[in-house]
Amino acid sequence: MIALLALTGCTPTIKIEPPDKPIVINLNVKIEHEIRIKIDKELDELLTNDELF
Amino acid sequence: MKTKLLVLAAGLLLSLNAFAISLHDAKSQGLVGEQTNGYLGIVKSSPDASALAKQVNAKRKAHYENIAKKNGISITEVAKMAAEKAMRATKKGLYIQTKSGKWIKK
């Protein structure tokens, strides 16, 4: 019994607390990437114009 | 009178053609090349080359602006992307500009 008490006294307690702030996921990188792909395509079309390039 | 008018008209047409050197010709004659900023640059000064570059660059700018506005990005950014593409597409033997601003034959 004493041994048990001694043991339980030593077990550390880990408290998991949910964050008080909302979790923010940044999607800017993805959007930026998609814009680049779109511009890339538009520029490819532009480059086929003999009067311009 | 009629013949005079005809000659005048023909002369005007010819002079227009003489002035307008095509972009393709100007490139292959080494008069113009692709700059790092997305616009056409003058390699060898000539009135024709200047006029052509001015014309082409104005058109390019309008297109860049259009793309930039549509995608909410700066025109400089668009022009830079275009420059990379244009340089990659430039054929061997034609002029491109280095980062330091020098003209080299690709």
Backbone of each chain as nested JSON, in Angstrom:
{
  "chains": [
    {"id": "A", "residues": [
      {"number": 1, "name": "MET", "atoms": {"N": [0.839, -1.213, 0.0], "CA": [0.0, 0.0, 0.0], "C": [0.868, 1.255, 0.0]}},
      {"number": 2, "name": "ILE", "atoms": {"N": [1.816, 1.233, 0.895], "CA": [2.718, 2.392, 0.986], "C": [3.506, 2.541, -0.325]}},
      {"number": 3, "name": "ALA", "atoms": {"N": [3.889, 1.357, -0.812], "CA": [4.642, 1.363, -2.065], "C": [3.807, 1.955, -3.185]}},
      {"number": 4, "name": "LEU", "atoms": {"N": [2.545, 1.582, -3.204], "CA": [1.63, 2.072, -4.233], "C": [1.491, 3.595, -4.146]}},
      {"number": 5, "name": "LEU", "atoms": {"N": [1.299, 4.061, -2.938], "CA": [1.166, 5.509, -2.73], "C": [2.413, 6.239, -3.225]}},
      {"number": 6, "name": "ALA", "atoms": {"N": [3.555, 5.628, -2.858], "CA": [4.823, 6.249, -3.25], "C": [4.913, 6.343, -4.783]}},
      {"number": 7, "name": "LEU", "atoms": {"N": [4.432, 5.308, -5.418], "CA": [4.479, 5.281, -6.884], "C": [3.569, 6.339, -7.492]}},
      {"number": 8, "name": "THR", "atoms": {"N": [2.325, 6.325, -7.035], "CA": [1.371, 7.265, -7.629], "C": [1.781, 8.705, -7.366]}},
      {"number": 9, "name": "GLY", "atoms": {"N": [2.427, 8.918, -6.271], "CA": [2.904, 10.264, -5.958], "C": [3.915, 10.758, -6.974]}},
      {"number": 10, "name": "CYS", "atoms": {"N": [4.549, 9.839, -7.609], "CA": [5.603, 10.212, -8.541], "C": [5.145, 10.327, -10.002]}},
      {"number": 11, "name": "THR", "atoms": {"N": [3.91, 9.836, -10.285], "CA": [3.518, 9.911, -11.696], "C": [3.213, 11.353, -12.085]}},
      {"number": 12, "name": "PRO", "atoms": {"N": [3.887, 11.818, -13.084], "CA": [3.626, 13.194, -13.51], "C": [2.276, 13.278, -14.233]}},
      {"number": 13, "name": "THR", "atoms": {"N": [1.604, 14.347, -14.023], "CA": [0.346, 14.52, -14.748], "C": [0.596, 15.459, -15.928]}},
      {"number": 14, "name": "ILE", "atoms": {"N": [0.114, 15.048, -17.077], "CA": [0.249, 15.905, -18.26], "C": [-1.12, 16.474, -18.564]}},
      {"number": 15, "name": "LYS", "atoms": {"N": [-1.21, 17.79, -18.551], "CA": [-2.501, 18.399, -18.86], "C": [-2.505, 18.878, -20.302]}},
      {"number": 16, "name": "ILE", "atoms": {"N": [-3.484, 18.457, -21.045], "CA": [-3.602, 18.967, -22.411], "C": [-4.658, 20.058, -22.414]}},
      {"number": 17, "name": "GLU", "atoms": {"N": [-4.222, 21.257, -22.755], "CA": [-5.182, 22.359, -22.785], "C": [-5.451, 22.754, -24.227]}},
      {"number": 18, "name": "PRO", "atoms": {"N": [-6.686, 22.872, -24.608], "CA": [-6.96, 23.371, -25.953], "C": [-6.513, 24.828, -26.048]}},
      {"number": 19, "name": "PRO", "atoms": {"N": [-5.997, 25.252, -27.203], "CA": [-5.562, 26.651, -27.318], "C": [-6.758, 27.584, -27.188]}},
      {"number": 20, "name": "ASP", "atoms": {"N": [-6.533, 28.714, -26.544], "CA": [-7.661, 29.651, -26.373], "C": [-7.872, 30.495, -27.628]}},
      {"number": 21, "name": "LYS", "atoms": {"N": [-6.856, 30.485, -28.518], "CA": [-7.015, 31.237, -29.763], "C": [-7.453, 30.28, -30.861]}},
      {"number": 22, "name": "PRO", "atoms": {"N": [-8.224, 30.743, -31.816], "CA": [-8.597, 29.864, -32.927], "C": [-7.365, 29.489, -33.758]}},
      {"number": 23, "name": "ILE", "atoms": {"N": [-7.401, 28.318, -34.333], "CA": [-6.274, 27.872, -35.152], "C": [-6.403, 28.51, -36.537]}},
      {"number": 24, "name": "VAL", "atoms": {"N": [-5.344, 29.183, -36.96], "CA": [-5.368, 29.844, -38.264], "C": [-4.515, 29.038, -39.244]}},
      {"number": 25, "name": "ILE", "atoms": {"N": [-5.109, 28.664, -40.339], "CA": [-4.343, 27.969, -41.375], "C": [-4.157, 28.936, -42.534]}},
      {"number": 26, "name": "ASN", "atoms": {"N": [-2.914, 29.168, -42.873], "CA": [-2.602, 30.158, -43.894], "C": [-2.647, 29.54, -45.287]}},
      {"number": 27, "name": "LEU", "atoms": {"N": [-3.597, 30.012, -46.1], "CA": [-3.742, 29.465, -47.447], "C": [-3.135, 30.376, -48.507]}},
      {"number": 28, "name": "ASN", "atoms": {"N": [-2.501, 31.444, -48.065], "CA": [-1.95, 32.402, -49.026], "C": [-0.979, 31.756, -50.0]}},
      {"number": 29, "name": "VAL", "atoms": {"N": [-0.177, 30.847, -49.489], "CA": [0.854, 30.219, -50.313], "C": [0.218, 29.481, -51.483]}},
      {"number": 30, "name": "LYS", "atoms": {"N": [-0.857, 28.756, -51.165], "CA": [-1.521, 27.977, -52.192], "C": [-2.147, 28.898, -53.242]}},
      {"number": 31, "name": "ILE", "atoms": {"N": [-2.796, 29.94, -52.77], "CA": [-3.445, 30.878, -53.693], "C": [-2.403, 31.528, -54.593]}},
      {"number": 32, "name": "GLU", "atoms": {"N": [-1.319, 31.946, -53.978], "CA": [-0.215, 32.563, -54.727], "C": [0.258, 31.627, -55.83]}},
      {"number": 33, "name": "HIS", "atoms": {"N": [0.373, 30.372, -55.475], "CA": [0.853, 29.375, -56.431], "C": [-0.118, 29.22, -57.599]}},
      {"number": 34, "name": "GLU", "atoms": {"N": [-1.395, 29.222, -57.26], "CA": [-2.397, 29.055, -58.309], "C": [-2.413, 30.242, -59.257]}},
      {"number": 35, "name": "ILE", "atoms": {"N": [-2.237, 31.434, -58.699], "CA": [-2.184, 32.643, -59.525], "C": [-1.008, 32.549, -60.491]}},
      {"number": 36, "name": "ARG", "atoms": {"N": [0.127, 32.085, -59.971], "CA": [1.333, 31.971, -60.816], "C": [1.087, 31.028, -61.984]}},
      {"number": 37, "name": "ILE", "atoms": {"N": [0.435, 29.923, -61.698], "CA": [0.148, 28.949, -62.755], "C": [-0.76, 29.578, -63.805]}},
      {"number": 38, "name": "LYS", "atoms": {"N": [-1.731, 30.352, -63.334], "CA": [-2.671, 30.99, -64.255], "C": [-1.954, 32.019, -65.138]}},
      {"number": 39, "name": "ILE", "atoms": {"N": [-1.125, 32.833, -64.512], "CA": [-0.378, 33.853, -65.263], "C": [0.549, 33.18, -66.267]}},
      {"number": 40, "name": "ASP", "atoms": {"N": [1.16, 32.102, -65.822], "CA": [2.04, 31.33, -66.684], "C": [1.332, 30.945, -67.98]}},
      {"number": 41, "name": "LYS", "atoms": {"N": [0.108, 30.479, -67.819], "CA": [-0.656, 30.045, -68.981], "C": [-0.994, 31.23, -69.882]}},
      {"number": 42, "name": "GLU", "atoms": {"N": [-1.389, 32.328, -69.251], "CA": [-1.752, 33.521, -70.029], "C": [-0.541, 34.063, -70.785]}},
      {"number": 43, "name": "LEU", "atoms": {"N": [0.615, 33.996, -70.147], "CA": [1.826, 34.489, -70.81], "C": [2.238, 33.579, -71.962]}},
      {"number": 44, "name": "ASP", "atoms": {"N": [2.03, 32.285, -71.772], "CA": [2.344, 31.352, -72.859], "C": [1.549, 31.707, -74.107]}},
      {"number": 45, "name": "GLU", "atoms": {"N": [0.288, 32.057, -73.883], "CA": [-0.561, 32.46, -75.008], "C": [-0.03, 33.739, -75.645]}},
      {"number": 46, "name": "LEU", "atoms": {"N": [0.364, 34.674, -74.795], "CA": [0.853, 35.966, -75.273], "C": [2.108, 35.785, -76.135]}},
      {"number": 47, "name": "LEU", "atoms": {"N": [2.957, 34.858, -75.73], "CA": [4.219, 34.651, -76.443], "C": [4.035, 34.067, -77.84]}},
      {"number": 48, "name": "THR", "atoms": {"N": [2.852, 33.521, -78.109], "CA": [2.626, 32.991, -79.452], "C": [2.296, 34.115, -80.435]}},
      {"number": 49, "name": "ASN", "atoms": {"N": [2.09, 35.321, -79.907], "CA": [1.764, 36.468, -80.751], "C": [3.031, 37.016, -81.426]}},
      {"number": 50, "name": "ASP", "atoms": {"N": [3.109, 36.829, -82.741], "CA": [4.3, 37.229, -83.496], "C": [4.549, 38.726, -83.499]}},
      {"number": 51, "name": "GLU", "atoms": {"N": [3.497, 39.494, -83.3], "CA": [3.661, 40.946, -83.321], "C": [4.306, 41.447, -82.038]}},
      {"number": 52, "name": "LEU", "atoms": {"N": [4.256, 40.622, -81.001], "CA": [4.729, 41.074, -79.697], "C": [6.034, 40.436, -79.263]}},
      {"number": 53, "name": "PHE", "atoms": {"N": [6.236, 39.18, -79.683], "CA": [7.448, 38.484, -79.234], "C": [8.196, 37.826, -80.391]}}
    ]},
    {"id": "B", "residues": [
      {"number": 1, "name": "MET", "atoms": {"N": [-3.861, 63.135, -114.069], "CA": [-4.318, 63.379, -112.699], "C": [-4.517, 62.07, -111.954]}},
      {"number": 2, "name": "LYS", "atoms": {"N": [-5.184, 61.157, -112.665], "CA": [-5.431, 59.857, -112.042], "C": [-4.118, 59.126, -111.745]}},
      {"number": 3, "name": "THR", "atoms": {"N": [-3.24, 59.161, -112.749], "CA": [-1.969, 58.455, -112.567], "C": [-1.17, 59.089, -111.429]}},
      {"number": 4, "name": "LYS", "atoms": {"N": [-1.245, 60.408, -111.338], "CA": [-0.528, 61.094, -110.265], "C": [-1.025, 60.614, -108.902]}},
      {"number": 5, "name": "LEU", "atoms": {"N": [-2.332, 60.523, -108.789], "CA": [-2.922, 60.056, -107.53], "C": [-2.487, 58.629, -107.217]}},
      {"number": 6, "name": "LEU", "atoms": {"N": [-2.501, 57.812, -108.259], "CA": [-2.096, 56.417, -108.095], "C": [-0.655, 56.32, -107.599]}},
      {"number": 7, "name": "VAL", "atoms": {"N": [0.198, 57.102, -108.259], "CA": [1.619, 57.108, -107.877], "C": [1.762, 57.559, -106.429]}},
      {"number": 8, "name": "LEU", "atoms": {"N": [1.005, 58.578, -106.076], "CA": [1.053, 59.1, -104.714], "C": [0.616, 58.024, -103.71]}},
      {"number": 9, "name": "ALA", "atoms": {"N": [-0.477, 57.359, -104.023], "CA": [-1.0, 56.326, -103.144], "C": [0.012, 55.182, -103.004]}},
      {"number": 10, "name": "ALA", "atoms": {"N": [0.559, 54.777, -104.139], "CA": [1.535, 53.689, -104.134], "C": [2.758, 54.097, -103.311]}},
      {"number": 11, "name": "GLY", "atoms": {"N": [3.186, 55.323, -103.506], "CA": [4.337, 55.836, -102.769], "C": [4.092, 55.822, -101.279]}},
      {"number": 12, "name": "LEU", "atoms": {"N": [2.9, 56.253, -100.899], "CA": [2.548, 56.269, -99.488], "C": [2.575, 54.86, -98.907]}},
      {"number": 13, "name": "LEU", "atoms": {"N": [1.981, 53.936, -99.626], "CA": [1.94, 52.548, -99.174], "C": [3.352, 51.989, -99.013]}},
      {"number": 14, "name": "LEU", "atoms": {"N": [4.178, 52.245, -100.026], "CA": [5.543, 51.741, -99.99], "C": [6.324, 52.334, -98.824]}},
      {"number": 15, "name": "SER", "atoms": {"N": [6.141, 53.631, -98.623], "CA": [6.898, 54.273, -97.556], "C": [6.476, 53.716, -96.196]}},
      {"number": 16, "name": "LEU", "atoms": {"N": [5.19, 53.412, -96.075], "CA": [4.713, 52.812, -94.832], "C": [5.398, 51.47, -94.611]}},
      {"number": 17, "name": "ASN", "atoms": {"N": [5.44, 50.691, -95.696], "CA": [6.07, 49.384, -95.599], "C": [7.551, 49.475, -95.291]}},
      {"number": 18, "name": "ALA", "atoms": {"N": [8.192, 50.474, -95.883], "CA": [9.621, 50.634, -95.68], "C": [9.897, 50.988, -94.221]}},
      {"number": 19, "name": "PHE", "atoms": {"N": [9.009, 51.75, -93.65], "CA": [9.208, 52.167, -92.261], "C": [9.016, 51.006, -91.299]}},
      {"number": 20, "name": "ALA", "atoms": {"N": [7.987, 50.207, -91.59], "CA": [7.652, 49.15, -90.644], "C": [8.473, 47.898, -90.906]}},
      {"number": 21, "name": "ILE", "atoms": {"N": [9.56, 47.77, -90.189], "CA": [10.345, 46.547, -90.248], "C": [9.659, 45.566, -89.309]}},
      {"number": 22, "name": "SER", "atoms": {"N": [9.548, 44.323, -89.726], "CA": [8.827, 43.378, -88.872], "C": [9.682, 42.991, -87.671]}},
      {"number": 23, "name": "LEU", "atoms": {"N": [8.995, 42.598, -86.613], "CA": [9.694, 42.224, -85.387], "C": [10.65, 41.063, -85.655]}},
      {"number": 24, "name": "HIS", "atoms": {"N": [10.157, 40.115, -86.437], "CA": [10.97, 38.945, -86.751], "C": [12.266, 39.35, -87.456]}},
      {"number": 25, "name": "ASP", "atoms": {"N": [12.129, 40.25, -88.455], "CA": [13.305, 40.704, -89.201], "C": [14.271, 41.48, -88.3]}},
      {"number": 26, "name": "ALA", "atoms": {"N": [13.703, 42.344, -87.49], "CA": [14.541, 43.157, -86.612], "C": [15.335, 42.273, -85.654]}},
      {"number": 27, "name": "LYS", "atoms": {"N": [14.695, 41.206, -85.203], "CA": [15.387, 40.279, -84.299], "C": [16.503, 39.548, -85.025]}},
      {"number": 28, "name": "SER", "atoms": {"N": [16.167, 39.026, -86.217], "CA": [17.189, 38.228, -86.913], "C": [18.311, 39.093, -87.468]}},
      {"number": 29, "name": "GLN", "atoms": {"N": [18.049, 40.383, -87.653], "CA": [19.127, 41.281, -88.099], "C": [19.954, 41.814, -86.929]}},
      {"number": 30, "name": "GLY", "atoms": {"N": [19.575, 41.382, -85.728], "CA": [20.337, 41.797, -84.547], "C": [20.129, 43.241, -84.162]}},
      {"number": 31, "name": "LEU", "atoms": {"N": [18.986, 43.816, -84.542], "CA": [18.705, 45.208, -84.179], "C": [18.094, 45.296, -82.783]}},
      {"number": 32, "name": "VAL", "atoms": {"N": [17.266, 44.315, -82.447], "CA": [16.584, 44.33, -81.148], "C": [16.766, 42.979, -80.449]}},
      {"number": 33, "name": "GLY", "atoms": {"N": [16.546, 42.983, -79.136], "CA": [16.645, 41.755, -78.353], "C": [15.761, 41.817, -77.132]}},
      {"number": 34, "name": "GLU", "atoms": {"N": [15.722, 40.688, -76.41], "CA": [14.885, 40.621, -75.214], "C": [15.64, 41.129, -73.991]}},
      {"number": 35, "name": "GLN", "atoms": {"N": [15.032, 42.063, -73.284], "CA": [15.635, 42.579, -72.058], "C": [15.174, 41.744, -70.864]}},
      {"number": 36, "name": "THR", "atoms": {"N": [15.813, 41.983, -69.712], "CA": [15.459, 41.215, -68.513], "C": [14.159, 41.729, -67.873]}},
      {"number": 37, "name": "ASN", "atoms": {"N": [13.662, 42.853, -68.367], "CA": [12.468, 43.433, -67.737], "C": [11.171, 43.116, -68.49]}},
      {"number": 38, "name": "GLY", "atoms": {"N": [11.263, 42.252, -69.49], "CA": [10.049, 41.852, -70.196], "C": [9.721, 42.718, -71.404]}},
      {"number": 39, "name": "TYR", "atoms": {"N": [10.61, 43.656, -71.72], "CA": [10.366, 44.52, -72.878], "C": [11.485, 44.364, -73.909]}},
      {"number": 40, "name": "LEU", "atoms": {"N": [11.157, 44.784, -75.117], "CA": [12.107, 44.708, -76.215], "C": [13.155, 45.813, -76.06]}},
      {"number": 41, "name": "GLY", "atoms": {"N": [14.421, 45.472, -76.274], "CA": [15.474, 46.466, -76.159], "C": [16.186, 46.652, -77.482]}},
      {"number": 42, "name": "ILE", "atoms": {"N": [16.86, 47.786, -77.616], "CA": [17.552, 48.085, -78.865], "C": [19.016, 47.681, -78.75]}},
      {"number": 43, "name": "VAL", "atoms": {"N": [19.441, 46.795, -79.64], "CA": [20.822, 46.332, -79.644], "C": [21.659, 47.262, -80.512]}},
      {"number": 44, "name": "LYS", "atoms": {"N": [21.136, 47.509, -81.734], "CA": [21.833, 48.389, -82.661], "C": [20.91, 49.551, -82.989]}},
      {"number": 45, "name": "SER", "atoms": {"N": [21.33, 50.752, -82.663], "CA": [20.459, 51.908, -82.852], "C": [20.136, 52.155, -84.31]}},
      {"number": 46, "name": "SER", "atoms": {"N": [18.848, 52.306, -84.578], "CA": [18.399, 52.747, -85.89], "C": [16.985, 53.271, -85.692]}},
      {"number": 47, "name": "PRO", "atoms": {"N": [16.577, 54.245, -86.523], "CA": [15.229, 54.813, -86.354], "C": [14.15, 53.736, -86.412]}},
      {"number": 48, "name": "ASP", "atoms": {"N": [14.34, 52.784, -87.342], "CA": [13.375, 51.697, -87.485], "C": [13.258, 50.882, -86.219]}},
      {"number": 49, "name": "ALA", "atoms": {"N": [14.414, 50.523, -85.665], "CA": [14.425, 49.695, -84.463], "C": [13.75, 50.416, -83.302]}},
      {"number": 50, "name": "SER", "atoms": {"N": [14.035, 51.712, -83.177], "CA": [13.437, 52.478, -82.083], "C": [11.929, 52.54, -82.225]}},
      {"number": 51, "name": "ALA", "atoms": {"N": [11.484, 52.814, -83.45], "CA": [10.044, 52.919, -83.681], "C": [9.362, 51.587, -83.392]}},
      {"number": 52, "name": "LEU", "atoms": {"N": [10.001, 50.525, -83.848], "CA": [9.438, 49.192, -83.646], "C": [9.367, 48.854, -82.158]}},
      {"number": 53, "name": "ALA", "atoms": {"N": [10.473, 49.081, -81.444], "CA": [10.522, 48.756, -80.024], "C": [9.451, 49.527, -79.264]}},
      {"number": 54, "name": "LYS", "atoms": {"N": [9.287, 50.791, -79.63], "CA": [8.302, 51.631, -78.958], "C": [6.901, 51.05, -79.146]}},
      {"number": 55, "name": "GLN", "atoms": {"N": [6.624, 50.679, -80.384], "CA": [5.308, 50.134, -80.727], "C": [5.041, 48.819, -80.004]}},
      {"number": 56, "name": "VAL", "atoms": {"N": [6.005, 47.915, -80.135], "CA": [5.853, 46.585, -79.551], "C": [5.736, 46.677, -78.027]}},
      {"number": 57, "name": "ASN", "atoms": {"N": [6.579, 47.514, -77.415], "CA": [6.564, 47.617, -75.965], "C": [5.274, 48.209, -75.425]}},
      {"number": 58, "name": "ALA", "atoms": {"N": [4.698, 49.137, -76.18], "CA": [3.418, 49.708, -75.763], "C": [2.347, 48.619, -75.747]}},
      {"number": 59, "name": "LYS", "atoms": {"N": [2.37, 47.784, -76.785], "CA": [1.397, 46.684, -76.856], "C": [1.637, 45.686, -75.734]}},
      {"number": 60, "name": "ARG", "atoms": {"N": [2.912, 45.357, -75.531], "CA": [3.248, 44.407, -74.47], "C": [2.753, 44.911, -73.125]}},
      {"number": 61, "name": "LYS", "atoms": {"N": [3.023, 46.192, -72.884], "CA": [2.655, 46.773, -71.591], "C": [1.158, 46.653, -71.354]}},
      {"number": 62, "name": "ALA", "atoms": {"N": [0.382, 46.914, -72.395], "CA": [-1.071, 46.826, -72.275], "C": [-1.481, 45.41, -71.883]}},
      {"number": 63, "name": "HIS", "atoms": {"N": [-0.862, 44.431, -72.516], "CA": [-1.174, 43.037, -72.2], "C": [-0.742, 42.68, -70.777]}},
      {"number": 64, "name": "TYR", "atoms": {"N": [0.454, 43.116, -70.394], "CA": [0.944, 42.839, -69.036], "C": [-0.013, 43.438, -68.011]}},
      {"number": 65, "name": "GLU", "atoms": {"N": [-0.419, 44.663, -68.284], "CA": [-1.302, 45.368, -67.363], "C": [-2.602, 44.594, -67.17]}},
      {"number": 66, "name": "ASN", "atoms": {"N": [-3.102, 44.119, -68.277], "CA": [-4.331, 43.355, -68.285], "C": [-4.21, 42.109, -67.402]}},
      {"number": 67, "name": "ILE", "atoms": {"N": [-3.136, 41.359, -67.609], "CA": [-2.905, 40.142, -66.831], "C": [-2.697, 40.488, -65.355]}},
      {"number": 68, "name": "ALA", "atoms": {"N": [-1.942, 41.553, -65.107], "CA": [-1.659, 41.952, -63.728], "C": [-2.942, 42.306, -62.984]}},
      {"number": 69, "name": "LYS", "atoms": {"N": [-3.784, 43.082, -63.643], "CA": [-5.046, 43.512, -63.027], "C": [-5.936, 42.32, -62.73]}},
      {"number": 70, "name": "LYS", "atoms": {"N": [-6.006, 41.427, -63.703], "CA": [-6.891, 40.264, -63.563], "C": [-6.497, 39.394, -62.374]}},
      {"number": 71, "name": "ASN", "atoms": {"N": [-5.209, 39.342, -62.084], "CA": [-4.722, 38.42, -61.061], "C": [-4.264, 39.107, -59.776]}},
      {"number": 72, "name": "GLY", "atoms": {"N": [-4.434, 40.412, -59.722], "CA": [-4.07, 41.153, -58.514], "C": [-2.592, 41.05, -58.178]}},
      {"number": 73, "name": "ILE", "atoms": {"N": [-1.751, 41.258, -59.168], "CA": [-0.305, 41.165, -58.988], "C": [0.287, 42.366, -59.721]}},
      {"number": 74, "name": "SER", "atoms": {"N": [1.5, 42.752, -59.352], "CA": [2.056, 43.965, -59.957], "C": [2.487, 43.723, -61.402]}},
      {"number": 75, "name": "ILE", "atoms": {"N": [2.426, 44.779, -62.186], "CA": [2.78, 44.676, -63.608], "C": [4.259, 44.315, -63.769]}},
      {"number": 76, "name": "THR", "atoms": {"N": [5.09, 44.799, -62.845], "CA": [6.522, 44.485, -62.898], "C": [6.745, 42.983, -62.758]}},
      {"number": 77, "name": "GLU", "atoms": {"N": [5.965, 42.416, -61.85], "CA": [6.054, 40.968, -61.605], "C": [5.693, 40.179, -62.867]}},
      {"number": 78, "name": "VAL", "atoms": {"N": [4.601, 40.595, -63.489], "CA": [4.15, 39.93, -64.716], "C": [5.212, 40.075, -65.807]}},
      {"number": 79, "name": "ALA", "atoms": {"N": [5.736, 41.285, -65.939], "CA": [6.738, 41.555, -66.968], "C": [7.984, 40.696, -66.752]}},
      {"number": 80, "name": "LYS", "atoms": {"N": [8.329, 40.512, -65.478], "CA": [9.517, 39.716, -65.174], "C": [9.31, 38.253, -65.567]}},
      {"number": 81, "name": "MET", "atoms": {"N": [8.11, 37.751, -65.279], "CA": [7.797, 36.379, -65.664], "C": [7.833, 36.228, -67.187]}},
      {"number": 82, "name": "ALA", "atoms": {"N": [7.32, 37.246, -67.868], "CA": [7.309, 37.233, -69.329], "C": [8.737, 37.251, -69.871]}},
      {"number": 83, "name": "ALA", "atoms": {"N": [9.607, 38.025, -69.211], "CA": [10.996, 38.117, -69.642], "C": [11.667, 36.747, -69.608]}},
      {"number": 84, "name": "GLU", "atoms": {"N": [11.441, 36.027, -68.51], "CA": [12.047, 34.696, -68.388], "C": [11.598, 33.794, -69.53]}},
      {"number": 85, "name": "LYS", "atoms": {"N": [10.299, 33.845, -69.792], "CA": [9.756, 33.015, -70.871], "C": [10.313, 33.434, -72.225]}},
      {"number": 86, "name": "ALA", "atoms": {"N": [10.336, 34.739, -72.467], "CA": [10.778, 35.255, -73.76], "C": [12.244, 34.894, -74.019]}},
      {"number": 87, "name": "MET", "atoms": {"N": [13.029, 34.937, -72.943], "CA": [14.445, 34.606, -73.106], "C": [14.621, 33.124, -73.396]}},
      {"number": 88, "name": "ARG", "atoms": {"N": [13.815, 32.318, -72.734], "CA": [13.893, 30.879, -72.972], "C": [13.482, 30.574, -74.417]}},
      {"number": 89, "name": "ALA", "atoms": {"N": [12.511, 31.35, -74.914], "CA": [11.984, 31.088, -76.259], "C": [12.862, 31.682, -77.36]}},
      {"number": 90, "name": "THR", "atoms": {"N": [13.804, 32.546, -76.97], "CA": [14.664, 33.179, -77.972], "C": [15.531, 32.139, -78.685]}},
      {"number": 91, "name": "LYS", "atoms": {"N": [15.564, 32.239, -80.002], "CA": [16.332, 31.262, -80.784], "C": [17.823, 31.555, -80.714]}},
      {"number": 92, "name": "LYS", "atoms": {"N": [18.603, 30.524, -80.925], "CA": [20.064, 30.649, -80.922], "C": [20.504, 31.691, -81.959]}},
      {"number": 93, "name": "GLY", "atoms": {"N": [21.481, 32.496, -81.575], "CA": [22.01, 33.478, -82.513], "C": [21.345, 34.84, -82.402]}},
      {"number": 94, "name": "LEU", "atoms": {"N": [20.211, 34.9, -81.667], "CA": [19.552, 36.186, -81.471], "C": [19.974, 36.765, -80.116]}},
      {"number": 95, "name": "TYR", "atoms": {"N": [19.693, 38.062, -79.956], "CA": [20.223, 38.739, -78.781], "C": [19.318, 38.691, -77.55]}},
      {"number": 96, "name": "ILE", "atoms": {"N": [19.968, 38.429, -76.398], "CA": [19.282, 38.579, -75.113], "C": [20.188, 39.395, -74.188]}},
      {"number": 97, "name": "GLN", "atoms": {"N": [19.56, 39.988, -73.183], "CA": [20.305, 40.851, -72.268], "C": [20.686, 40.087, -70.996]}},
      {"number": 98, "name": "THR", "atoms": {"N": [21.923, 40.275, -70.545], "CA": [22.327, 39.64, -69.299], "C": [21.847, 40.49, -68.122]}},
      {"number": 99, "name": "LYS", "atoms": {"N": [21.984, 39.936, -66.91], "CA": [21.551, 40.667, -65.709], "C": [22.289, 41.989, -65.563]}},
      {"number": 100, "name": "SER", "atoms": {"N": [23.533, 42.031, -66.049], "CA": [24.306, 43.263, -65.916], "C": [23.988, 44.257, -67.03]}},
      {"number": 101, "name": "GLY", "atoms": {"N": [23.069, 43.88, -67.91], "CA": [22.625, 44.809, -68.945], "C": [23.386, 44.719, -70.254]}},
      {"number": 102, "name": "LYS", "atoms": {"N": [24.249, 43.714, -70.37], "CA": [25.003, 43.556, -71.613], "C": [24.221, 42.705, -72.604]}},
      {"number": 103, "name": "TRP", "atoms": {"N": [24.414, 42.985, -73.907], "CA": [23.757, 42.172, -74.937], "C": [24.653, 41.012, -75.329]}},
      {"number": 104, "name": "ILE", "atoms": {"N": [24.09, 39.811, -75.309], "CA": [24.865, 38.671, -75.78], "C": [24.046, 37.881, -76.792]}},
      {"number": 105, "name": "LYS", "atoms": {"N": [24.757, 37.204, -77.692], "CA": [24.087, 36.325, -78.643], "C": [23.826, 35.008, -77.938]}},
      {"number": 106, "name": "LYS", "atoms": {"N": [22.599, 34.563, -78.019], "CA": [22.274, 33.302, -77.345], "C": [22.909, 32.132, -78.085]}}
    ]}
  ]
}
